[in-house]
Structures are given as structure tokens and as C-alpha cells.
Amino acid sequence: MATAPASSPSIDVLVLDRHDVGRIGLALILKRADGIGRCLVAADPAEGMALARGIQPDVIVLSASDLGPLVAPLAGALRAAAPGVRLLLRSRCGEIPPQTLSAARAEGVIPGGADAEETVAIVLAAASSEGRPQPQADAGLLTERERAVLRLVATGATNREIAAAIHVGPDMVKKNVGSILRKLGARNRTEASRLAREALLV
């Protein structure tokens, strides 16, 4: 089990998840961890908002699985209720799109397959001023070539210029750009560049 340094004060955590098993299971893991003081749970947004205002948690773990497009507005409301809180997103099924992470202004993601030690480490890191967990988008979402193409897209390079720079044909670059847009959920090159910068991909 991950532990906080002896000099670190304990932190308060709020887990907001409609799924009973996910909510209770995560709370049990966090309550047993060194460095974490209180860990409260909420099953719905209204309850979560009330607890956020009441306890002013250091970290809120918000399940994105059942919220869809409501993740970002709820994240904003929780920040207004508890100014200075650090927000982590968690998903029970699949990856959280980079644009969702960015829109929610989350510190990072607790992957669905994270074990207890990794989960505690992510929560403690989110509360720490010394480090910020890397967004999920940085973990193998793009191939090496797609990353290279994206870095050049972010400079404003055209497909022909990118093709010359990485020594492939323009059609291959077009295919790579299409894949990048699809994986990032971006509508165009400009949005892909912005999402990449915010997700630390370039």
C-alpha cells in the first residue's frame, strides 16, 4: 500500500460514483491508506455537491462512466463548491477521452484497472503540490508516428511539409491525421493541436 511521507498532513477525499461497488470499493481502499484522513462517498451529484461544500475535500474522485457530457459542468460546480479542490476522473469501462479530461480540468485519471497501491499513489499525487499525474492520453493512445505527425501539425505544417519531414507520402500523412483526429475526438487540426498541448502530448 502506498504511503505518504511522515511529514505530510493527511488529506480529505470525496468519492462521487453512482455505482455502489465502485464507490464503496474505492472508499475502502482509500480509508485504509496512510496519508488519507477522511474519505466520504456520494451516490449522486446533489449529495456530492452538499458534501463538497461541507467538508471542503482536498481531492474529489469523480466517476465519469455514467455522466457522459455532464462531466465538465459537474466538475465546474464541484470546484465552485470547494475552491482549490483537485479533481480526478475515474472510469469503470474504457478510457476517458482527452477532451473530457481537458474540459473537466482534471488533475488526472484513475485507470479502471488500477490496483490499490496505484490508486492511492494517484490520489496522493493529485493532492501534492510537487507533482501532477499525467493525463491518460499520454499512455499509448497514439503510435510513435502519429505523435511525430501531431507535433508537426501543432506547428501549422501542411500534409506535404509533414510528409517531407518524416519521409513518407502525403497520403500516409493524411491517413495518420485522420487517425489522430479520431483518437483524440477532435473535429479539426486546430482542436487536435490544442488537445495535444493540454494533454502533454506535444
Secondary structure as GFF3:
##gff-version 3
##sequence-region A 1 202
A	DSSP	beta_strand	11	16	.	.	.	ID=ss1
A	DSSP	alpha_helix	20	31	.	.	.	ID=ss2
A	DSSP	beta_strand	36	42	.	.	.	ID=ss3
A	DSSP	alpha_helix	45	55	.	.	.	ID=ss4
A	DSSP	beta_strand	59	63	.	.	.	ID=ss5
A	DSSP	three_ten_helix	68	70	.	.	.	ID=ss6
A	DSSP	alpha_helix	71	81	.	.	.	ID=ss7
A	DSSP	beta_strand	86	90	.	.	.	ID=ss8
A	DSSP	alpha_helix	98	103	.	.	.	ID=ss9
A	DSSP	beta_strand	108	110	.	.	.	ID=ss10
A	DSSP	alpha_helix	116	127	.	.	.	ID=ss11
A	DSSP	three_ten_helix	136	138	.	.	.	ID=ss12
A	DSSP	alpha_helix	144	153	.	.	.	ID=ss13
A	DSSP	alpha_helix	159	166	.	.	.	ID=ss14
A	DSSP	alpha_helix	170	184	.	.	.	ID=ss15
A	DSSP	alpha_helix	189	198	.	.	.	ID=ss16
###
